Amino acid sequence: MLLYKFSYLCYILARVTLRILVGKKKRNEFFLKKLISPSSFIMKEYIVISKNNIKAAIRKNTMDYQTLFTKNEEFISEIKLNSDEVFVDVGANVGVYTLQIALKYPNNKIIAIEAHPNEFNALKRNIIDVNNLENVILVNIGVFSKKDELVLYEQGVWTAASSIFLKSEKPIKIPCNTLDNILQKLKNEQKMVIKMDIEGSEYDTLLGASKTLQNCEKIFIEIHQTDEVSKEENLDRVKEILEQNNFELEIRKKGVGVRVIGTKIKK
């Protein structure tokens, strides 16, 4: 933790100094180009930090610390599993949800799906190397409406925000498949609770998840805008699919955030 605090202090000093020397705009452009973040001065590839009952690796030049320890992920406290249910984390990133749910429910199976290869490697390190969790299945693939190869665009130091819709100067190609196909390959037929945070691909993923939704008891979705549709338009499309699959919906809007909680209606 001391190494991170030292790095953060160096980061603040660098921001203040460069703003005085070259101005705010040029400083921000420089930080963005060089991927300078609060963890850039730790002098190691990563350090392991324990905080808030979470133990995880914080990588240099990323916002892992903010993602894992300071973001308010309100869904986490609401995700509850019965003994026979599987938690499916779609867009697991470095393990914000997977870590806490796997530790809370050590006897339940957790499936964590992450598309970005670097984020997946960080996720794998947090799950296996740092925490030695044996109830988590890790899957490195993108989730979409069909089997395909898509371009994922990185968003600077905010690696959790990589998207196939928001263009940037850092594209990478990733394999994709439907959620139905991914879970069928894993031979998962248990009831599921799903969390989905995939930067605009929510609708397309649900299109390829008809069988999955039949076995899903509850679903938590973060709604994002794309380069083609607004957040509200994307919300309407997601709502339509979930309602067609017999989910009762709760819509939460806080600031710019839009979240959907779907609970399967009992017949």
C-alpha positions as CSV (number, residue, x, y, z in Angstrom):
1,M,0.0,0.0,0.0
2,L,2.9,2.4,0.8
3,L,4.3,1.9,-2.7
4,Y,0.9,2.9,-4.2
5,K,0.6,5.9,-1.9
6,F,4.2,7.0,-3.0
7,S,3.2,6.5,-6.7
8,Y,0.0,8.5,-6.2
9,L,1.9,11.4,-4.6
10,C,4.4,11.4,-7.5
11,Y,1.4,11.5,-9.9
12,I,-0.1,14.5,-8.2
13,L,3.2,16.3,-8.2
14,A,3.7,15.6,-11.9
15,R,0.2,16.9,-12.7
16,V,0.8,20.1,-10.8
17,T,4.3,20.7,-12.2
18,L,3.3,20.1,-15.8
19,R,0.2,22.3,-15.5
20,I,2.4,25.2,-14.3
21,L,5.0,24.5,-17.1
22,V,2.8,23.8,-20.2
23,G,-0.8,24.4,-19.2
24,K,-3.7,22.0,-18.4
25,K,-4.6,21.0,-22.0
26,K,-1.0,20.0,-23.0
27,R,-0.5,18.3,-19.7
28,N,-3.7,16.2,-20.2
29,E,-2.7,15.3,-23.7
30,F,0.8,14.2,-22.6
31,F,-0.7,12.1,-19.7
32,L,-3.1,10.5,-22.1
33,K,-0.5,9.7,-24.8
34,K,1.9,8.3,-22.3
35,L,-0.8,6.4,-20.3
36,I,0.3,8.0,-17.1
37,S,-2.0,7.1,-14.1
38,P,-1.7,7.1,-10.3
39,S,0.0,3.7,-10.5
40,S,2.7,4.8,-13.0
41,F,5.4,5.4,-10.4
42,I,5.3,2.1,-8.5
43,M,8.4,1.0,-10.4
44,K,7.1,-2.6,-10.8
45,E,4.9,-4.4,-13.2
46,Y,2.3,-4.6,-10.4
47,I,1.9,-4.6,-6.7
48,V,-0.6,-6.6,-4.5
49,I,-2.9,-4.5,-2.3
50,S,-5.4,-5.7,0.4
51,K,-8.2,-3.3,1.1
52,N,-11.9,-3.5,1.9
53,N,-11.7,-7.3,2.2
54,I,-10.3,-7.5,-1.4
55,K,-6.8,-8.6,-2.3
56,A,-5.7,-7.8,-5.8
57,A,-2.8,-6.8,-8.1
58,I,-2.6,-3.2,-9.2
59,R,-0.8,-2.9,-12.6
60,K,1.5,0.0,-13.5
61,N,-0.1,2.6,-15.9
62,T,-3.7,1.5,-15.2
63,M,-6.6,2.6,-13.1
64,D,-6.9,-0.8,-11.4
65,Y,-6.8,0.7,-8.0
66,Q,-9.8,3.0,-8.8
67,T,-11.7,0.1,-10.5
68,L,-11.2,-2.4,-7.7
69,F,-11.2,-0.2,-4.5
70,T,-12.9,3.1,-5.1
71,K,-15.7,2.7,-7.7
72,N,-19.2,2.3,-6.2
73,E,-20.4,-1.0,-7.7
74,E,-23.9,-1.0,-6.1
75,F,-24.9,-4.4,-7.6
76,I,-22.4,-6.3,-5.6
77,S,-24.2,-6.2,-2.3
78,E,-27.5,-7.1,-4.1
79,I,-26.2,-10.3,-5.8
80,K,-27.3,-13.3,-3.8
81,L,-26.9,-16.9,-4.9
82,N,-28.8,-20.0,-3.9
83,S,-26.7,-23.1,-3.4
84,D,-27.5,-24.5,-6.9
85,E,-27.0,-21.2,-8.8
86,V,-24.1,-20.1,-11.0
87,F,-22.9,-16.5,-11.1
88,V,-21.9,-15.4,-14.7
89,D,-19.8,-12.3,-14.9
90,V,-20.0,-10.9,-18.4
91,G,-17.3,-8.3,-18.8
92,A,-15.4,-9.3,-15.7
93,N,-12.5,-7.0,-16.4
94,V,-9.9,-7.4,-13.6
95,G,-12.4,-9.1,-11.2
96,V,-14.3,-6.5,-9.4
97,Y,-17.4,-8.6,-9.1
98,T,-15.9,-12.1,-9.6
99,L,-13.5,-11.7,-6.6
100,Q,-16.1,-10.6,-4.1
101,I,-18.8,-13.1,-5.3
102,A,-16.4,-16.0,-5.4
103,L,-15.1,-15.3,-1.9
104,K,-18.7,-14.8,-0.6
105,Y,-19.9,-18.0,-2.2
106,P,-17.0,-20.5,-2.2
107,N,-19.2,-23.5,-2.9
108,N,-20.9,-21.9,-6.0
109,K,-19.5,-22.0,-9.5
110,I,-18.5,-18.6,-10.9
111,I,-18.0,-18.0,-14.6
112,A,-16.0,-14.9,-15.5
113,I,-15.9,-13.8,-19.1
114,E,-13.5,-11.1,-20.3
115,A,-12.7,-10.1,-23.9
116,H,-9.5,-8.0,-23.6
117,P,-6.4,-10.2,-23.4
118,N,-4.5,-7.8,-21.1
119,E,-7.5,-7.5,-18.7
120,F,-8.0,-11.2,-18.9
121,N,-4.4,-11.8,-17.8
122,A,-4.9,-9.4,-14.9
123,L,-8.1,-11.1,-14.0
124,K,-6.4,-14.5,-14.1
125,R,-3.6,-13.2,-11.8
126,N,-6.1,-11.9,-9.3
127,I,-8.2,-15.1,-9.2
128,I,-5.5,-17.7,-9.4
129,D,-2.1,-16.2,-8.3
130,V,-3.3,-13.7,-5.7
131,N,-6.3,-15.4,-4.2
132,N,-6.0,-19.1,-5.3
133,L,-9.7,-19.4,-5.9
134,E,-10.8,-22.8,-7.2
135,N,-14.5,-22.1,-7.9
136,V,-14.0,-19.7,-10.8
137,I,-13.9,-20.6,-14.5
138,L,-12.1,-18.0,-16.6
139,V,-13.1,-17.5,-20.3
140,N,-11.1,-15.1,-22.6
141,I,-13.5,-14.2,-25.3
142,G,-15.8,-11.4,-26.4
143,V,-19.6,-11.9,-26.2
144,F,-21.8,-10.9,-29.1
145,S,-24.9,-11.8,-31.1
146,K,-22.9,-14.3,-33.3
147,K,-19.6,-16.0,-33.6
148,D,-17.2,-13.5,-35.2
149,E,-14.0,-11.5,-34.9
150,L,-14.5,-7.9,-33.8
151,V,-12.3,-4.9,-33.2
152,L,-12.1,-3.7,-29.6
153,Y,-10.9,-0.1,-29.0
154,E,-8.9,0.7,-25.9
155,Q,-9.8,3.9,-23.9
156,G,-6.4,5.0,-22.5
157,V,-5.7,4.1,-18.8
158,W,-9.3,3.3,-18.3
159,T,-8.8,-0.2,-19.6
160,A,-12.2,-1.3,-18.2
161,A,-13.9,1.0,-20.7
162,S,-12.6,-0.8,-23.9
163,S,-15.4,-0.9,-26.4
164,I,-16.2,-2.1,-30.0
165,F,-18.2,1.0,-30.5
166,L,-16.2,4.0,-29.2
167,K,-13.4,4.4,-31.7
168,S,-9.8,5.1,-30.6
169,E,-6.3,5.0,-31.9
170,K,-5.7,1.6,-30.2
171,P,-7.7,-1.1,-31.8
172,I,-7.2,-4.9,-31.2
173,K,-8.9,-7.8,-32.8
174,I,-10.8,-10.2,-30.5
175,P,-12.7,-13.5,-31.1
176,C,-16.4,-13.3,-30.1
177,N,-19.2,-15.9,-29.6
178,T,-22.7,-15.9,-28.3
179,L,-23.4,-16.3,-24.6
180,D,-25.5,-19.4,-25.5
181,N,-22.5,-21.0,-27.3
182,I,-20.0,-20.1,-24.5
183,L,-22.1,-21.6,-21.7
184,Q,-23.1,-24.6,-23.8
185,K,-19.4,-25.4,-24.4
186,L,-18.9,-25.2,-20.6
187,K,-21.9,-27.6,-20.2
188,N,-23.6,-25.3,-17.8
189,E,-27.2,-26.1,-17.3
190,Q,-27.7,-24.7,-13.8
191,K,-29.8,-21.7,-12.9
192,M,-27.9,-18.5,-13.3
193,V,-27.5,-15.0,-11.9
194,I,-25.8,-12.8,-14.5
195,K,-24.0,-9.5,-14.3
196,M,-23.3,-7.7,-17.6
197,D,-21.1,-4.6,-18.1
198,I,-19.8,-4.6,-21.6
199,E,-19.6,-1.0,-22.8
200,G,-22.5,-0.9,-25.3
201,S,-22.7,-4.6,-26.4
202,E,-25.6,-5.4,-24.0
203,Y,-28.3,-5.6,-26.7
204,D,-26.2,-7.6,-29.1
205,T,-25.2,-10.0,-26.4
206,L,-28.8,-10.6,-25.3
207,L,-29.7,-11.4,-28.9
208,G,-27.3,-14.3,-28.7
209,A,-28.5,-15.4,-25.2
210,S,-32.1,-16.8,-25.7
211,K,-31.3,-20.2,-24.1
212,T,-29.3,-18.5,-21.4
213,L,-32.1,-16.2,-20.4
214,Q,-34.4,-19.2,-20.0
215,N,-32.1,-20.5,-17.2
216,C,-31.4,-17.0,-15.7
217,E,-33.1,-16.1,-12.5
218,K,-31.8,-12.6,-12.1
219,I,-29.8,-10.3,-14.3
220,F,-27.9,-7.0,-13.6
221,I,-27.0,-4.9,-16.6
222,E,-25.1,-1.6,-16.9
223,I,-26.4,0.3,-19.9
224,H,-24.0,2.2,-22.2
225,Q,-24.4,4.3,-25.2
226,T,-22.8,3.5,-28.6
227,D,-21.7,5.4,-31.6
228,E,-25.1,4.6,-33.1
229,V,-27.6,4.7,-30.3
230,S,-28.1,6.8,-27.2
231,K,-28.1,5.3,-23.7
232,E,-31.9,5.7,-23.6
233,E,-32.4,4.0,-26.9
234,N,-30.1,1.1,-25.8
235,L,-32.1,0.9,-22.6
236,D,-35.4,0.5,-24.6
237,R,-33.9,-2.3,-26.7
238,V,-32.6,-4.2,-23.6
239,K,-35.9,-3.8,-21.8
240,E,-37.8,-5.2,-24.8
241,I,-35.7,-8.4,-24.9
242,L,-35.9,-8.9,-21.1
243,E,-39.6,-8.4,-21.0
244,Q,-40.1,-10.9,-23.8
245,N,-38.2,-13.4,-21.7
246,N,-40.5,-12.9,-18.6
247,F,-38.3,-10.6,-16.5
248,E,-39.8,-8.0,-14.2
249,L,-37.6,-4.9,-14.5
250,E,-36.3,-2.3,-12.2
251,I,-34.6,0.7,-13.8
252,R,-32.1,2.8,-11.8
253,K,-30.8,6.1,-13.0
254,K,-28.2,7.9,-10.9
255,G,-26.3,10.8,-12.4
256,V,-25.2,9.6,-15.9
257,G,-25.5,5.9,-14.9
258,V,-28.3,3.7,-16.1
259,R,-28.8,0.2,-14.7
260,V,-31.3,-2.5,-15.2
261,I,-32.2,-5.3,-12.7
262,G,-34.3,-8.1,-14.2
263,T,-36.0,-10.7,-12.0
264,K,-37.6,-13.8,-13.6
265,I,-41.3,-13.9,-13.1
266,K,-42.4,-17.1,-11.5
267,K,-45.1,-19.0,-13.4
